[in-house]
Amino acid sequence: MTTVYLLFHEHDLGDGDSDDKLIGVYSSREEALQARERAVLLDGFRDVPEGFIIDAYELGKDHWTTGYVTVVSGRLIAGNNRG
């Protein structure tokens, strides 16, 4: 399997909310680190440099294999609320 590296940026907005961005997908961890060095110089990103995350993913594989629920401000807006 081929592995790719996703570079994300997450900015915590408080109250459980966040502003998440996918910066890019790279063929090596080194390329993702180089992209982080470029992005950290940009407006917004430089204010939250600790928000960068690099995740490795295998291509051709399901990575989310369960259902989900979405809760915003304590209110269920999608998914199933059964325990």
C-alpha positions in Angstrom: 0.0 0.0 0.0 1.0 3.6 -0.7 1.1 6.0 2.2 0.4 9.7 1.9 0.8 12.5 4.5 -2.0 15.0 5.1 -1.1 18.4 6.6 -4.0 19.9 8.6 -4.3 23.1 10.6 -6.7 23.3 13.5 -7.6 26.5 15.3 -9.5 26.1 18.6 -12.3 28.7 18.6 -13.5 27.8 22.2 -16.7 26.2 23.4 -15.7 23.0 21.6 -15.7 24.7 18.1 -12.7 24.7 15.8 -11.7 26.0 12.4 -10.0 23.1 10.6 -8.2 23.3 7.2 -6.6 20.6 5.0 -3.4 22.3 3.7 -2.3 19.6 1.4 -1.5 15.9 0.7 2.1 14.9 0.3 4.0 11.8 -0.8 6.4 11.9 2.2 6.5 13.2 5.7 9.5 15.5 4.7 7.3 17.1 2.0 4.6 17.7 4.6 7.1 19.2 7.0 8.3 21.5 4.3 4.8 22.6 3.5 4.2 23.4 7.2 7.3 25.6 7.1 5.8 27.5 4.2 2.3 27.7 5.7 3.4 28.9 9.1 4.6 32.2 7.4 1.1 33.0 6.1 -1.5 35.2 7.7 -3.6 33.4 10.4 -1.4 30.3 10.5 1.5 32.3 12.0 -0.8 33.2 14.9 -1.5 29.6 15.7 1.7 27.7 14.8 0.9 24.9 17.2 -2.2 24.0 15.2 -0.4 22.0 12.5 -1.0 18.2 12.4 0.5 15.7 10.0 -1.3 12.4 9.6 -0.2 9.4 7.6 -2.9 7.6 5.5 -2.8 4.5 3.4 -4.4 4.9 0.0 -7.1 2.4 -1.0 -8.2 1.8 2.6 -11.3 3.0 4.5 -10.2 5.1 7.4 -13.6 5.8 8.9 -15.4 2.5 9.5 -18.1 3.5 12.1 -21.0 5.9 12.1 -21.0 9.3 13.7 -22.9 12.0 15.5 -22.5 15.7 15.2 -23.3 17.9 18.3 -23.0 21.7 18.1 -23.6 23.8 21.2 -25.1 20.7 22.9 -27.6 20.1 20.1 -27.6 16.9 18.1 -27.7 17.9 14.4 -26.6 14.7 12.5 -26.3 11.0 13.1 -27.8 8.7 15.7 -28.1 9.5 19.4 -28.5 5.8 20.5 -25.9 4.6 23.0 
